[in-house]
Amino acid sequence: MPEGKIEVLKRLLAGGDGNGAGSSSDVKPDIKPDVKAMKGGQGSFKKGKRVMLHGLQARPDLNFKAGRVLAFDAGLQRYQVQLDIGQEIMAREANLKAL
């Protein structure tokens, strides 16, 4: 993964907007998941599965929020999750619990 994307991900996980600005109540990442790297069926959670976030340290405000798995990005090793509160995030499998 290019270094620029890694830094953007770090800022996003820390609550920024990916451009160095502060956090927003409706964070939309500047980077999009690598659709070519997405493979349905990899990972434990299938597309459409209901999940709950837990154990997030950079975004504790999202802990215990529910949503639905949209896809798995094999390159990032993250799930794209549409939360019930309207936000879309990328989360590690370790931070998801099946509902």
C-alpha positions, 0 to 999 in steps of 0.5 A: 500500500502506498505510504500516502494511503497509510497516513490517511488511514491513520488520520481517519482512524484517529478521527480526522478527515484524512486531510489533516483536519479535525474530526467530523460528525459525518466522516467520509474517507477521502480514499475508497476501498480497493474494489479490485482487491475485494473478494466476497467470501474471504474473512468470516463475515459475508456481505449483508451480515449484521455486525456490531463494532467493539474494541475501537480505540481511535473511535470509541464513539462507534463502539456498540454501533450496529451495521451491515457488511458491504464487502471485504477488502483483502488488500487492507484486511478490512471490512467495509461496513455501513452503520445504521447511523449512516456512516460507512467505515472500514473495520478489522475483523477483530472489531466486529461481532456478528449479530 
